[in-house]
Amino acid sequence: MADVEICVDNLESCLAAAEGGCSRIELCSSLAEGGLTPTPAFLVAAKKLISVPIFCMVRCRGGDMVYSDTEAELLLHEAEDLVRAGADGLVFGALRSDGSLDEDLCRRMKAVAGALPCTFHRAFDLLSDPVQQLEKIIALGYSRVLTSGCESTALRGAATIKALVQAADGRIGIMAGAGIKSTNVAEIVASTGVQSVHASARVCRRSSTSVTVNMGSTDDTTRWVCDATEVKKIVSIMNNIQ
């Protein structure tokens, strides 16, 4: 059966992703910044609308994944709130300034998750030695790694993703992400051997209001929402491959 995760940052996209038949939702705020921690209220609202498992991003700010001690405490508190609110899993990643894994913080995050599964997000693509660091992530008890193969897109990083799948040898899930579309997902799966993919499946929608004052975003006249039709296409292709 296809394993297709869709990242969303609004309720409309939650509904569309579920309608499209996704396996799991990665719930975020601000996908424009790569995804930040959603509020517990957002999670509760989403769970009332859909029955698809919801994994929550834990990332307190944009920018790098090197966190100060105070930020680490904030991240752990955010995770605790999301677990209490009913998260089905957490999505997290943390590095040290030298490009190595922040094992201590990642271990503490897994402890907060308890029995809930954890995905190590694309901070993985910034690690100085991803194949070696994969062993540490496995030892920490994380369930899967989201990766583009250390490139800007999964298609470009296909060779590295394939090497990671082989190194993982079934001990942890390797999920390809970044630039996944219905038009390339078959090629990516065939060239890497992954059984899980991650996509946003988004389309741009123009605002129905007349914007006269910019509120700080790059374009207040548009917003991005998940396209259920694109999700269905990806899921169908993945099912035919399996």
VOGU-3710 file (C-alpha; in Angstrom, 3 decimals, decimal comma):
1> madveicvdn> 0,000/0,000/0,000  1,243/3,481/-0,868  2,791/5,559/1,894  2,207/9,174/0,947  2,683/11,951/3,490  1,321/15,423/2,729  2,526/18,530/4,553  -0,130/21,168/5,233  -0,440/24,459/7,079  -4,182/25,168/6,943
11> lesclaaaeg> -7,460/23,339/7,543  -8,545/23,464/3,906  -5,381/21,598/2,980  -6,004/19,012/5,707  -9,353/18,208/4,145  -7,913/18,092/0,625  -5,030/15,822/1,637  -7,414/13,421/3,366  -9,785/13,482/0,392  -6,859/12,644/-1,855
21> gcsrielcss> -6,152/9,499/0,136  -2,867/10,381/1,825  -1,469/8,016/4,430  -0,427/10,680/6,895  -0,383/14,437/7,349  2,551/16,507/8,517  0,887/19,421/10,277  2,822/22,688/10,261  2,410/26,386/10,420  4,112/28,591/7,836
31> laeggltptp> 5,199/26,222/5,095  6,652/29,325/3,453  9,409/29,071/6,092  9,835/25,344/5,626  7,252/24,482/8,269  7,029/25,618/11,890  5,282/24,236/14,979  1,482/24,272/14,653  -0,635/25,370/17,595  -2,389/22,723/19,695
41> aflvaakkli> -5,685/24,385/18,710  -4,855/23,823/15,035  -4,146/20,157/15,751  -7,403/19,704/17,674  -9,385/21,356/14,873  -7,707/19,172/12,250  -8,394/15,967/14,185  -12,081/16,884/14,370  -12,205/17,138/10,581  -10,175/14,128/9,436
51> svpifcmvrc> -9,240/10,640/10,604  -5,845/10,485/8,862  -2,880/10,203/11,287  -1,377/13,619/12,007  2,316/14,096/12,728  3,226/17,540/14,041  6,277/19,558/13,120  8,263/20,806/16,112  10,311/23,785/14,954  10,059/27,035/16,859
61> rggdmvysdt> 11,507/29,363/14,212  12,750/29,574/10,668  16,414/29,449/9,749  18,911/26,798/10,780  18,287/23,815/13,052  20,995/24,713/15,579  19,155/25,565/18,779  20,193/27,407/21,926  19,426/25,988/25,365  16,427/28,287/25,754
71> eaelllheae> 15,125/27,326/22,321  15,563/23,660/23,213  13,345/24,092/26,260  10,743/25,872/24,131  10,790/23,064/21,565  10,298/20,421/24,236  7,390/22,349/25,757  5,807/22,741/22,312  6,125/18,993/21,801  4,557/18,251/25,188
81> dlvragadgl> 1,580/20,453/24,322  1,105/18,719/20,968  1,321/15,251/22,503  -1,327/16,247/25,050  -3,486/17,642/22,232  -3,483/14,289/20,455  -0,604/14,260/17,970  -0,105/10,864/16,352  3,617/11,507/15,962  6,253/14,237/15,967
91> vfgalrsdgs> 8,549/15,598/13,263  11,838/17,011/14,511  15,500/17,495/13,805  18,365/19,330/15,486  22,012/19,856/14,611  25,151/21,201/16,204  27,084/24,064/14,659  29,682/21,661/13,222  27,026/19,895/11,161  26,723/16,877/13,444
101> ldedlcrrmk> 23,565/15,536/15,040  22,419/17,115/18,299  21,959/13,728/19,920  21,019/15,065/23,336  18,159/17,244/22,124  16,930/14,584/19,705  16,947/12,040/22,533  14,999/14,392/24,800  12,453/14,983/22,041  11,968/11,236/21,587
111> avagalpctf> 11,439/10,933/25,325  8,647/13,512/25,125  7,074/11,542/22,271  7,225/8,346/24,302  5,614/5,536/22,322  4,612/7,908/19,522  6,703/7,605/16,342  9,113/10,384/15,415  10,290/11,466/11,978  13,668/13,157/11,625
121> hrafdllsdp> 13,009/15,959/9,144  15,169/17,473/6,408  17,709/18,781/8,882  19,129/15,399/7,903  20,152/16,870/4,542  22,420/19,348/6,337  24,366/16,735/8,305  28,090/16,573/7,613  28,051/12,768/7,180  24,442/11,660/6,646
131> vqqlekiial> 25,072/7,927/6,205  27,087/7,720/9,435  24,614/9,942/11,296  21,759/7,711/10,130  23,028/5,035/12,513  22,716/7,447/15,429  19,161/8,386/14,438  18,261/4,699/14,301  19,781/4,196/17,752  17,709/7,093/19,112
141> gysrvltsgc> 14,525/5,274/18,131  13,253/7,496/15,332  10,883/5,774/12,917  11,760/7,471/9,650  13,948/10,080/8,009  12,706/12,659/5,518  15,396/13,443/2,975  16,050/14,921/-0,445  19,376/13,115/-0,587  21,184/16,287/0,505
151> estalrgaat> 20,157/18,099/-2,689  17,566/20,761/-3,491  15,142/18,102/-4,759  14,714/14,374/-4,268  15,198/13,829/-7,991  18,646/15,410/-7,853  19,509/13,519/-4,689  18,252/10,143/-5,922  21,649/8,424/-5,754  22,154/9,406/-2,106
161> ikalvqaadg> 18,591/8,423/-1,208  19,218/5,009/-2,752  22,387/4,643/-0,664  20,423/5,568/2,471  17,721/3,006/1,705  20,432/0,363/1,387  22,185/1,508/4,574  18,908/1,552/6,513  18,178/-2,031/5,440  14,638/-1,854/6,807
171> rigimagagi> 15,679/-0,639/10,267  14,210/2,834/9,700  11,973/4,273/7,010  13,568/6,484/4,367  11,020/8,947/2,985  11,861/10,955/-0,120  10,774/14,585/-0,128  11,364/17,925/-1,892  9,904/18,504/-5,314  7,772/15,345/-5,315
181> kstnvaeiva> 4,991/15,560/-7,914  2,745/13,175/-9,780  4,907/13,781/-12,840  8,138/12,536/-11,227  7,202/10,296/-8,301  7,442/7,076/-10,333  10,954/7,959/-11,499  12,049/8,858/-7,972  10,721/5,625/-6,483  12,254/3,532/-9,266
191> stgvqsvhas> 15,669/5,150/-8,919  15,841/5,118/-5,107  13,854/2,148/-3,853  11,924/4,251/-1,326  8,472/3,099/-0,277  7,439/6,436/1,254  7,191/9,903/-0,263  6,447/13,347/1,139  4,844/16,174/-0,838  2,889/19,382/-0,424
201> arvcrrssts> 0,787/18,925/-3,600  -0,002/22,619/-3,441  -1,600/25,009/-5,876  -1,650/28,791/-5,694  -5,010/30,417/-5,090  -5,688/34,110/-5,525  -7,361/35,906/-2,630  -11,010/36,834/-3,005  -10,391/40,127/-1,217  -8,959/43,359/-2,518
211> vtvnmgstdd> -5,626/43,754/-0,723  -4,535/47,328/-0,155  -2,020/46,946/2,691  0,798/44,411/2,765  0,906/42,536/6,084  4,510/41,398/5,778  4,371/38,344/3,539  5,858/38,337/0,061  2,423/38,311/-1,551  -0,800/38,876/0,358
221> ttrwvcdate> -2,907/38,440/-2,775  -2,349/34,682/-2,976  -2,234/31,636/-0,738  -1,185/28,043/-1,221  -3,526/25,117/-0,608  -3,290/21,372/-1,098  -4,819/20,033/-4,311  -6,802/16,839/-3,654  -6,553/15,844/-7,314  -2,749/15,964/-7,235
231> vkkivsimnn> -2,698/13,907/-4,034  -4,942/11,306/-5,677  -2,572/11,100/-8,642  0,471/10,570/-6,414  -1,333/7,949/-4,321  -2,560/6,121/-7,429  0,921/6,025/-8,952  2,432/4,793/-5,689  -0,209/2,069/-5,385  0,522/0,876/-8,906
241> iq> 4,245/0,713/-8,137  3,875/-1,277/-4,915
//
